[in-house]
């Protein structure tokens, strides 16, 4: 189903961002983080947020399907209905310096959300998300209540789990937001695997160990 609304013409920066957004959305399917049209991706260009539309398979999205809203949720670009999880995406952009957001229904991370109030710090990449990843209490999808619960769980973090639902991460780029999602799913799988061994308890990193890693991560990667 489509709107008759078209809005303004997308700029060159928005067209390029849309292409990257579609590629990222397709990657979530290819790498098993979502099934069908579950999950969603967004990217901010100035004061416009480009988002995946509701209920459209990612492999069918074309350049002409670009969908954008302002920070108040008013549609300004495109005909397709924006994702039903728009309140979560906009809440992140309003509260943080995020330039991209990725939401998935990744299996292992969602499983962790059913079991504990936070993912234990089983690996040093916990520091890349700001610390032990919290679980936001359950609320119906697409609601302001879910967005509020998510923001509470994101305090001081760049990702969280959504109870009985999935994951959400953000970053300075689509690549960073996606990488954080992938790391969160991997750490969830690691903890579930270790915790499933009878008679054994996984060792966890201490706050001091995570703080040391946080400092080391500041110098990670290539220099400009």
C-alpha positions as CSV (number, residue, x, y, z in Angstrom):
1,X,0.0,0.0,0.0
2,X,1.3,3.5,-0.8
3,X,0.6,7.0,0.0
4,X,-0.3,9.6,-2.7
5,X,2.2,11.8,-0.8
6,X,5.5,12.4,-2.7
7,X,7.0,15.3,-0.8
8,X,10.1,17.1,-1.9
9,X,12.7,15.7,-4.3
10,X,15.6,13.9,-2.5
11,X,19.0,15.5,-2.8
12,X,22.2,13.8,-4.0
13,X,23.4,13.1,-0.4
14,X,20.0,11.6,0.5
15,X,20.0,9.4,-2.6
16,X,23.5,8.1,-1.7
17,X,22.5,7.5,1.9
18,X,19.4,5.6,0.7
19,X,21.5,3.3,-1.5
20,X,23.7,2.6,1.6
21,X,20.7,2.0,3.8
22,X,19.2,-0.5,1.4
23,X,22.5,-2.4,1.2
24,X,22.6,-2.5,5.0
25,X,19.0,-3.7,5.3
26,X,19.7,-6.5,2.8
27,X,22.8,-7.4,4.8
28,X,20.7,-8.0,7.9
29,X,18.7,-10.6,5.9
30,X,21.7,-12.2,4.2
31,X,23.5,-12.6,7.6
32,X,20.5,-14.0,9.4
33,X,19.8,-11.1,11.7
34,X,16.2,-10.8,10.5
35,X,13.6,-12.9,8.7
36,X,11.4,-11.5,5.9
37,X,10.5,-7.8,6.6
38,X,11.2,-7.9,10.3
39,X,13.7,-5.4,11.7
40,X,14.4,-2.0,10.1
41,X,17.3,0.5,9.3
42,X,17.5,4.2,9.3
43,X,20.1,6.9,8.5
44,X,20.1,10.6,9.3
45,X,21.0,13.2,6.6
46,X,20.9,16.7,8.1
47,X,17.4,16.9,9.8
48,X,15.9,14.2,7.6
49,X,15.8,10.6,8.6
50,X,15.6,8.0,5.8
51,X,14.0,4.7,6.9
52,X,13.1,1.4,5.5
53,X,9.4,1.3,4.6
54,X,6.8,-0.9,6.4
55,X,6.3,-4.4,5.1
56,X,8.4,-4.2,1.9
57,X,11.0,-7.0,1.3
58,X,14.4,-5.4,1.2
59,X,15.3,-7.1,-2.1
60,X,12.5,-5.2,-3.8
61,X,13.5,-1.7,-2.7
62,X,14.6,0.5,-5.5
63,X,16.0,4.1,-5.7
64,X,12.5,5.4,-6.3
65,X,11.3,3.9,-3.0
66,X,13.3,6.4,-0.9
67,X,11.3,7.2,2.3
68,X,12.2,10.0,4.6
69,X,10.7,11.8,7.6
70,X,11.7,14.9,9.7
71,X,12.6,14.6,13.3
72,X,9.0,15.0,14.3
73,X,8.0,12.0,12.2
74,X,6.3,13.9,9.4
75,X,6.9,12.3,6.0
76,X,8.9,14.6,3.7
77,X,10.1,12.2,1.0
78,X,8.5,9.3,-0.8
79,X,5.2,7.4,-1.1
80,X,5.8,4.3,1.0
81,X,4.6,4.1,4.6
82,X,7.6,4.4,7.0
83,X,8.5,1.5,9.3
84,X,6.1,0.9,12.2
85,X,9.2,1.2,14.5
86,X,9.6,4.9,13.6
87,X,9.1,6.0,17.2
88,X,12.2,4.1,18.3
89,X,14.4,5.4,15.6
90,X,13.4,9.0,16.1
91,X,13.8,8.7,19.9
92,X,17.4,7.6,19.3
93,X,18.2,10.6,17.0
94,X,16.6,13.1,19.4
95,X,18.5,11.8,22.4
96,X,21.9,11.0,21.0
97,X,24.4,12.0,18.3
98,X,23.5,8.9,16.2
99,X,23.7,9.1,12.4
100,X,22.4,5.6,11.8
101,X,20.2,3.0,13.7
102,X,19.9,-0.7,13.1
103,X,17.1,-2.8,14.6
104,X,17.0,-6.6,14.3
105,X,15.3,-9.7,15.5
106,X,18.6,-11.6,15.8
107,X,17.9,-15.1,17.3
108,X,20.6,-15.4,20.0
109,X,20.3,-11.8,21.2
110,X,16.5,-12.1,21.4
111,X,17.0,-15.4,23.3
112,X,19.2,-13.6,25.9
113,X,16.4,-11.0,26.3
114,X,14.2,-13.7,27.5
115,X,16.6,-14.9,30.2
116,X,18.4,-12.0,32.0
117,X,18.1,-8.3,32.6
118,X,21.4,-7.6,30.9
119,X,23.9,-9.5,28.8
120,X,26.8,-10.4,31.1
121,X,30.3,-9.0,30.1
122,X,31.7,-12.2,28.5
123,X,33.9,-10.5,26.0
124,X,35.9,-7.3,25.8
125,X,33.8,-6.1,22.9
126,X,31.2,-5.3,25.6
127,X,33.2,-2.1,26.0
128,X,32.5,-1.1,22.4
129,X,28.8,-0.9,23.3
130,X,29.5,1.2,26.4
131,X,29.3,-1.6,29.0
132,X,27.1,-4.6,29.8
133,X,24.1,-4.5,27.4
134,X,20.8,-3.9,29.2
135,X,17.5,-5.4,28.3
136,X,14.6,-2.9,27.8
137,X,11.3,-4.2,29.4
138,X,8.8,-5.5,26.9
139,X,6.3,-3.2,25.3
140,X,4.3,-3.6,22.1
141,X,6.1,-2.8,18.9
142,X,5.8,0.6,17.4
143,X,4.7,2.3,20.6
144,X,6.0,5.3,22.5
145,X,6.3,3.0,25.6
146,X,8.8,0.8,23.8
147,X,10.7,3.9,22.7
148,X,10.9,5.1,26.3
149,X,12.0,1.7,27.6
150,X,14.6,1.5,24.9
151,X,16.0,5.0,25.8
152,X,16.4,4.0,29.4
153,X,18.3,0.9,28.5
154,X,20.5,2.8,26.1
155,X,21.7,5.3,28.8
156,X,25.5,5.3,28.5
157,X,25.3,2.6,25.8
158,X,25.2,2.4,22.0
159,X,23.0,-0.7,21.9
160,X,20.5,-2.6,24.0
161,X,18.3,-5.7,23.9
162,X,14.5,-5.4,23.6
163,X,12.7,-8.1,25.8
164,X,10.9,-10.7,23.7
165,X,11.7,-8.6,20.6
166,X,15.2,-8.1,19.4
167,X,18.1,-5.6,19.3
168,X,18.8,-2.0,18.5
169,X,22.1,-0.3,18.0
170,X,23.3,3.1,16.7
171,X,26.5,4.6,15.5
172,X,28.2,7.4,13.6
173,X,27.6,5.5,10.3
174,X,25.6,2.7,8.9
175,X,28.7,0.5,9.0
176,X,29.3,1.2,12.7
177,X,25.7,0.7,13.7
178,X,25.6,-2.6,11.8
179,X,28.9,-3.8,13.2
180,X,27.6,-3.1,16.7
181,X,24.5,-5.2,15.9
182,X,26.7,-8.1,14.7
183,X,28.9,-7.9,17.7
184,X,25.9,-7.9,20.0
185,X,24.5,-11.0,18.3
186,X,27.9,-12.8,18.5
187,X,28.4,-12.0,22.2
188,X,24.9,-13.3,22.9
189,X,25.6,-16.5,21.1
190,X,28.9,-16.8,23.0
191,X,27.2,-16.4,26.4
192,X,24.4,-18.8,25.6
193,X,26.9,-21.4,24.4
194,X,29.2,-21.1,27.5
195,X,26.2,-20.9,29.9
196,X,24.8,-24.1,28.5
197,X,27.7,-26.3,29.6
198,X,26.5,-28.3,32.6
199,X,28.3,-27.6,35.9
200,X,30.3,-24.7,34.5
201,X,29.8,-21.0,35.0
202,X,31.2,-18.5,32.4
203,X,33.9,-16.2,33.6
204,X,33.0,-12.5,33.3
205,X,35.1,-9.4,32.8
206,X,35.4,-7.0,35.7
207,X,34.5,-3.3,35.6
208,X,38.2,-2.4,35.7
209,X,39.0,-4.8,32.8
210,X,36.3,-3.2,30.7
211,X,37.5,0.3,31.6
212,X,41.0,-0.7,30.4
213,X,39.6,-2.0,27.1
214,X,37.5,1.2,26.6
215,X,40.8,3.2,26.8
216,X,42.5,0.9,24.4
217,X,39.6,1.1,21.9
218,X,40.1,4.9,21.7
219,X,43.2,4.2,19.7
220,X,41.9,1.3,17.6
221,X,41.9,1.4,13.8
222,X,43.6,3.5,11.2
223,X,44.5,7.1,11.6
224,X,43.4,9.8,9.1
